[in-house]
Amino acid sequence: MIELHDRFGKIDLTLITEAAVASLSEAQQEALGVLVDAVKAREAADLRKIAAEKRVRAAMIAETETLAAHIAANPPPSRIEALRASQAAYNQANK
């Protein structure tokens, strides 16, 4: 029996030795090959996910900075300014 799991319960391919693989039957070696391929694919997917999360964080930071710059350059009207604009529009429409 080959021990595949590390102390955290995760499959660790470095624990597989050549002697242990040689002691397996042909069918078991094929199954182990499928398992190794699946583990490598999972590890690659984990790396892609981590990279994508980093890109999302960077994009969110850029969006936040851009919005802050936009608000600083184009401050929203105060309540009194909005009220005056509304009254002016109403008066203009009802002449």
C-alpha positions as CSV (number, residue, x, y, z in Angstrom):
1,M,0.0,0.0,0.0
2,I,1.4,3.4,-1.0
3,E,0.9,6.3,1.5
4,L,-0.3,9.2,-0.6
5,H,-1.4,11.7,2.0
6,D,0.7,14.1,4.0
7,R,-0.1,14.9,7.7
8,F,-2.8,17.4,6.6
9,G,-4.7,14.8,4.5
10,K,-3.7,16.3,1.2
11,I,-2.3,14.1,-1.6
12,D,1.4,14.6,-1.8
13,L,3.1,13.1,-4.9
14,T,6.6,13.4,-3.3
15,L,5.6,10.5,-1.0
16,I,5.4,8.0,-3.9
17,T,8.6,6.1,-4.3
18,E,9.7,4.1,-7.4
19,A,10.0,0.9,-5.3
20,A,6.4,1.3,-4.2
21,V,5.2,1.9,-7.7
22,A,7.2,-1.1,-8.9
23,S,5.4,-3.3,-6.4
24,L,2.0,-2.4,-7.8
25,S,0.2,-4.5,-10.4
26,E,-0.2,-3.1,-14.0
27,A,-3.8,-2.0,-13.3
28,Q,-2.9,-0.3,-10.0
29,Q,0.0,1.5,-11.8
30,E,-2.5,2.8,-14.4
31,A,-4.9,3.9,-11.7
32,L,-2.0,5.7,-9.9
33,G,-1.1,7.4,-13.2
34,V,-4.7,8.7,-13.5
35,L,-4.5,9.9,-9.9
36,V,-1.1,11.6,-10.5
37,D,-2.5,13.4,-13.6
38,A,-5.6,14.5,-11.6
39,V,-3.5,15.8,-8.8
40,K,-1.3,17.8,-11.2
41,A,-4.4,19.2,-12.9
42,R,-5.8,20.3,-9.5
43,E,-2.5,21.9,-8.5
44,A,-2.4,23.8,-11.8
45,A,-6.0,24.9,-11.3
46,D,-5.2,26.1,-7.8
47,L,-2.4,28.2,-9.2
48,R,-4.7,29.7,-11.9
49,K,-7.3,30.5,-9.2
50,I,-4.8,32.2,-7.0
51,A,-3.5,34.3,-10.0
52,A,-7.1,35.2,-10.9
53,E,-7.8,36.3,-7.4
54,K,-4.7,38.5,-7.4
55,R,-5.9,40.1,-10.7
56,V,-9.4,40.7,-9.3
57,R,-7.9,42.3,-6.1
58,A,-5.7,44.6,-8.3
59,A,-8.7,45.5,-10.5
60,M,-10.8,46.3,-7.4
61,I,-8.1,48.5,-6.0
62,A,-7.8,50.3,-9.3
63,E,-11.5,50.8,-9.5
64,T,-11.7,52.2,-6.0
65,E,-8.8,54.6,-6.7
66,T,-10.5,55.7,-10.0
67,L,-13.8,56.3,-8.3
68,A,-12.2,58.3,-5.5
69,A,-10.4,60.4,-8.1
70,H,-13.6,60.9,-10.0
71,I,-15.5,62.0,-6.9
72,A,-12.7,64.4,-6.0
73,A,-12.7,65.9,-9.5
74,N,-16.5,65.9,-9.7
75,P,-18.0,66.3,-6.2
76,P,-21.7,65.6,-5.9
77,P,-23.9,68.7,-5.3
78,S,-24.8,69.6,-1.8
79,R,-28.5,69.2,-0.7
80,I,-29.1,72.9,-1.0
81,E,-27.6,73.0,-4.5
82,A,-29.7,70.1,-5.6
83,L,-32.8,71.7,-4.2
84,R,-32.0,75.0,-5.9
85,A,-31.5,73.2,-9.2
86,S,-34.7,71.4,-8.8
87,Q,-36.6,74.6,-8.1
88,A,-35.0,76.3,-11.1
89,A,-36.0,73.4,-13.3
90,Y,-39.5,73.5,-12.0
91,N,-39.8,77.3,-12.4
92,Q,-38.4,77.0,-16.0
93,A,-40.9,74.3,-16.9
94,N,-43.9,76.2,-15.4
95,K,-43.4,79.7,-16.9
